[in-house]
């Protein structure tokens, strides 16, 4: 794989992956709605808005694979989520199909299954339980990835990212954290593994407290290098007691689930799926 398009390259995760993937591919084609002024050797830049389908065609020309990190990254009003994560995601897959791109790494999220209780270990093949509008959009993205894999042969690895950062900063992130180099390893599997058709994995490091069964990732060769537990003592020493009258501390999605939540915070435990 020679030319890889990285959308959302100016964002937090895009910037982290840009650092990790420097020099890995002949050309890392950076794309964002924001200007990137420090383009280096082996990089190029395309300014685009994924919600505007007309801006994607030029960036896709000659691309072997796409790392799609653009879009709305947190909970927001429906108009914002819809424009970036529904319309924008569909535009990207259509542009990739037209350009003949055969591999896409899609950043799904733990929020696609955010209403599962923390007491349950959640695998890749499971019913969606999104915890908000953002979670719905990420579930939609996985369905689009499945369609374009089955109908058009575009292989996709959907990475349900927990929290990508230098280190976990609170108790919840001890379960969902992924280091930059571990996330980059998953991205490279998504771009380079010959057997990728449509797969779902969890973007988490080797976390002792993980809520996820990441067997699919390990079957594809993922070997995480970092552990959230190495930071646990410092994190827990500073952690304040959780408010158990809310639903957030009870479910994978955390505070995203609290937004607009109404009724009994225990009721999710009664769901059968």
C-alpha positions in Angstrom: 0.0 0.0 0.0 1.6 3.2 -1.2 -0.9 6.1 -0.8 -3.1 6.4 2.2 -5.7 9.2 2.8 -6.1 10.3 6.4 -9.3 12.4 6.8 -9.6 14.5 10.0 -5.9 14.8 10.0 -5.9 18.0 12.1 -8.0 16.5 14.8 -6.8 14.8 18.0 -6.9 11.2 16.8 -5.9 12.2 13.3 -2.8 14.1 14.6 -1.9 11.1 16.8 -2.1 8.7 13.9 -0.2 11.1 11.7 2.7 11.0 14.1 2.6 7.2 14.4 2.4 6.5 10.7 5.0 9.0 9.5 7.2 7.3 6.9 5.2 4.1 6.9 3.6 4.7 3.5 5.0 6.4 0.4 2.4 9.2 0.7 0.2 10.0 3.6 -2.4 12.3 2.1 -3.8 14.6 4.9 -7.3 16.0 4.6 -9.3 18.2 6.9 -11.6 21.2 6.8 -8.9 23.0 8.8 -5.7 24.1 7.2 -2.5 22.1 8.0 0.5 24.2 7.6 3.3 21.8 8.6 3.1 19.3 5.8 6.4 17.4 5.7 8.2 14.9 3.5 6.0 12.0 2.4 2.8 14.1 3.1 0.4 16.1 1.1 -2.7 18.1 2.1 -6.2 18.4 0.7 -8.6 20.9 2.3 -12.1 19.4 2.2 -15.5 19.1 4.0 -16.7 15.5 4.0 -20.3 16.8 4.1 -19.7 18.4 0.6 -19.4 15.4 -1.7 -17.9 17.5 -4.5 -14.7 18.1 -2.5 -13.8 14.4 -2.0 -13.1 13.3 -5.5 -9.7 14.9 -6.0 -8.5 13.7 -2.6 -9.5 10.1 -3.5 -7.6 9.9 -6.8 -4.8 7.3 -6.7 -5.5 6.3 -3.1 -4.9 2.7 -2.0 -6.6 3.0 1.4 -8.4 5.5 3.6 -8.2 6.1 7.4 -11.4 8.0 8.0 -11.1 10.1 11.2 -13.1 13.2 10.1 -16.5 14.0 11.5 -18.3 14.9 14.7 -16.3 13.2 17.6 -18.6 13.8 20.6 -22.4 14.1 21.4 -24.1 17.0 19.7 -27.4 18.2 18.3 -28.8 16.0 15.5 -28.2 18.5 12.7 -24.5 18.5 13.5 -24.2 14.7 13.9 -26.3 14.1 10.8 -24.2 16.4 8.6 -20.8 15.1 9.6 -21.4 11.4 10.6 -24.3 10.4 8.4 -24.1 12.5 5.2 -20.3 12.9 5.4 -19.7 9.2 6.0 -21.9 8.2 3.1 -20.1 10.7 0.9 -16.8 9.2 1.8 -17.8 5.6 1.0 -19.3 6.7 -2.3 -16.2 8.7 -3.3 -14.1 5.7 -2.4 -16.2 3.4 -4.5 -16.1 5.7 -7.5 -12.3 6.1 -7.1 -11.7 2.3 -6.9 -10.4 2.4 -3.3 -10.4 -1.1 -1.8 -9.7 -0.6 1.9 -11.2 1.8 4.6 -10.5 2.0 8.3 -13.6 3.4 9.9 -13.5 4.9 13.5 -16.6 3.5 15.2 -17.0 4.0 18.9 -17.7 2.3 22.2 -20.8 4.6 22.2 -22.4 2.3 19.5 -22.8 -0.1 22.4 -22.8 2.4 25.2 -25.9 1.2 27.1 -24.6 -2.2 27.8 -23.9 -2.5 31.6 -20.3 -2.5 32.7 -20.9 -5.9 34.3 -21.2 -7.5 30.9 -18.3 -8.2 28.5 -19.3 -7.1 25.1 -18.0 -8.7 21.9 -17.8 -7.5 18.3 -20.9 -9.4 17.1 -23.6 -7.9 19.3 -26.8 -5.9 19.0 -26.3 -2.1 18.9 -27.2 -0.2 22.1 -26.2 3.4 21.3 -26.2 5.8 24.1 -27.0 8.9 22.1 -27.2 10.6 18.7 -23.4 10.2 18.3 -23.7 6.5 19.1 -26.4 6.1 16.5 -24.2 7.7 13.9 -21.4 5.3 14.6 -23.8 2.3 14.3 -24.9 3.7 11.0 -21.3 3.9 9.9 -20.7 0.2 10.6 -23.8 -0.6 8.6 -22.5 1.4 5.6 -19.2 -0.3 5.9 -20.9 -3.7 5.8 -22.9 -2.7 2.7 -19.9 -1.4 0.8 -17.9 -4.5 1.7 -20.6 -7.0 0.6 -21.9 -5.1 -2.4 -18.8 -3.3 -3.8 -15.8 -5.2 -2.3 -14.4 -2.4 -0.2 -12.8 -4.0 2.8 -13.4 -2.2 6.0 -12.1 -2.5 9.6 -14.4 -0.8 12.0 -12.5 0.1 15.2 -14.8 0.8 18.1 -12.4 3.3 19.7 -12.6 3.7 23.5 -10.4 6.7 24.4 -7.2 7.4 22.5 -4.7 9.5 24.5 -1.2 9.5 26.0 -2.6 7.8 29.1 -5.9 7.0 30.9 -7.0 9.9 33.0 -9.9 8.5 35.0 -11.4 5.2 36.2 -13.6 4.7 33.1 -10.7 5.1 30.8 -8.8 2.4 32.6 -11.3 0.1 30.8 -11.4 1.8 27.4 -8.1 3.5 26.9 -5.9 2.9 23.8 -2.4 4.2 23.3 -1.4 5.9 20.1 0.9 3.1 19.0 -1.7 0.4 19.7 -4.3 2.3 17.7 -1.8 2.7 14.9 -1.2 -1.0 14.9 -5.0 -1.7 14.5 -5.1 0.9 11.7 -2.3 -0.9 9.9 -4.1 -4.2 10.3 -7.1 -2.6 8.7 -5.2 -1.3 5.8 -2.8 -4.1 5.2 -4.2 -7.5 6.4 -5.1 -9.5 3.3 -8.2 -11.1 4.9 -10.1 -7.9 5.8 -13.6 -7.9 4.4 -15.9 -6.4 7.0 -14.6 -6.7 10.6 -15.3 -5.0 13.9 -12.7 -4.7 16.6 -12.3 -2.7 19.8 -9.8 0.1 19.9 -8.4 -0.6 23.4 -5.0 -1.5 24.7 -4.2 -4.5 26.9 -6.5 -3.3 29.7 -7.1 -5.6 32.7 -10.4 -3.8 33.4 -11.7 -3.9 29.8 -15.4 -4.4 29.2 -14.8 -5.8 25.7 -14.1 -9.2 24.2 -11.5 -8.3 21.5 -11.0 -11.8 20.1 -11.4 -10.7 16.5 -8.6 -8.2 16.8 -6.3 -10.8 18.3 -7.2 -13.3 15.5 -6.1 -10.6 13.0 -2.7 -10.4 14.7 -3.2 -7.5 17.1 -0.7 -7.5 19.9 -1.2 -4.4 22.1 2.0 -3.0 23.6 0.5 -0.8 26.4 -1.6 -1.4 29.5 -4.0 0.9 31.3 -3.3 -0.9 34.5 0.2 0.7 34.6 -1.5 4.0 35.4 -4.2 2.6 37.7 -2.7 3.6 41.1 -2.3 7.2 40.1 -5.7 7.4 38.5 -7.6 5.8 41.4 -5.8 7.9 44.0 -7.3 11.1 42.4 -10.7 9.6 41.5 -13.8 11.1 43.2 -16.8 8.8 44.1 -19.2 8.2 41.2 -22.8 9.5 41.5 -24.7 6.2 41.3 -28.1 7.9 41.0 -27.1 8.5 37.4 -27.0 5.9 34.6 -23.6 6.9 33.3 -21.5 5.2 36.0 -23.4 2.0 35.4 -23.0 1.6 31.6 -20.1 1.5 29.1 -21.0 4.9 27.6 -20.5 6.9 30.8 -21.6 10.6 30.7 -22.8 10.3 27.1 -25.6 8.1 28.5 -26.6 10.7 31.0 -27.5 13.3 28.4 -31.3 13.6 28.3 -31.7 10.4 30.3 -35.1 10.0 31.8 -36.4 7.5 34.3 -35.0 4.7 36.4 -31.2 4.3 36.0 -31.5 0.6 36.7 -33.9 -0.1 33.8 -31.2 -0.9 31.2 -30.3 -4.0 33.3 -33.6 -5.5 32.3 -32.8 -5.5 28.5 -32.4 -9.0 27.2 -29.9 -8.3 24.4 
